């Protein structure tokens, strides 16, 4: 049988910025990410989720 499998890897990093508000801090970081000033890499890997879809395709006797 064939199954659809969803793979999601997560990269994350905490960056401290000085700003007037939480909204301003998020805007500053969003702009830096957009401009390529902040780029996450394999060093920022924090986990992986693997989820198998509920539906199967074909059968063991007849592979599609």
C-alpha positions as CSV (number, residue, x, y, z in Angstrom):
1,X,0.0,0.0,0.0
2,X,1.0,3.6,-0.5
3,X,0.5,6.3,2.2
4,X,0.9,10.1,2.1
5,X,3.3,11.1,4.9
6,X,3.6,14.7,6.0
7,X,7.0,15.8,7.2
8,X,7.5,19.1,9.1
9,X,10.9,20.2,10.4
10,X,11.1,23.2,12.8
11,X,13.9,25.8,13.0
12,X,13.7,28.3,15.8
13,X,15.8,31.0,17.4
14,X,15.3,33.6,20.1
15,X,16.6,37.1,19.3
16,X,16.6,39.9,21.8
17,X,15.8,43.4,20.5
18,X,15.2,46.7,22.1
19,X,11.8,48.2,21.0
20,X,9.0,50.4,22.2
21,X,6.4,47.5,22.2
22,X,5.9,43.9,21.4
23,X,4.4,44.9,18.1
24,X,7.5,47.0,17.2
25,X,9.8,44.2,18.2
26,X,8.0,41.7,15.9
27,X,8.0,44.2,13.1
28,X,11.7,44.8,13.5
29,X,12.5,41.1,13.4
30,X,10.1,40.5,10.5
31,X,11.9,43.2,8.4
32,X,15.3,41.7,9.2
33,X,14.1,38.2,8.2
34,X,12.6,39.7,5.0
35,X,15.9,41.5,4.2
36,X,18.0,38.3,4.8
37,X,19.7,39.8,7.9
38,X,18.4,36.9,10.0
39,X,18.6,33.4,8.4
40,X,17.9,30.2,10.3
41,X,20.2,27.2,9.6
42,X,20.5,23.6,10.6
43,X,22.1,24.8,13.8
44,X,18.6,26.2,14.7
45,X,16.9,22.8,14.2
46,X,14.5,22.1,17.1
47,X,12.4,19.1,15.9
48,X,10.5,17.1,13.4
49,X,6.9,15.9,13.1
50,X,6.0,13.0,10.8
51,X,2.3,12.3,10.3
52,X,0.8,9.5,8.2
53,X,-2.4,10.3,6.4
54,X,-5.4,8.2,7.3
55,X,-6.0,7.0,3.7
56,X,-4.0,4.3,1.9
57,X,-3.7,3.8,-1.8
58,X,-3.8,0.4,-3.5
59,X,-3.1,-2.9,-1.7
60,X,-0.1,-5.0,-0.9
61,X,-1.1,-7.3,-3.8
62,X,-1.7,-4.5,-6.3
63,X,0.7,-1.5,-5.9
64,X,-0.6,1.7,-7.6
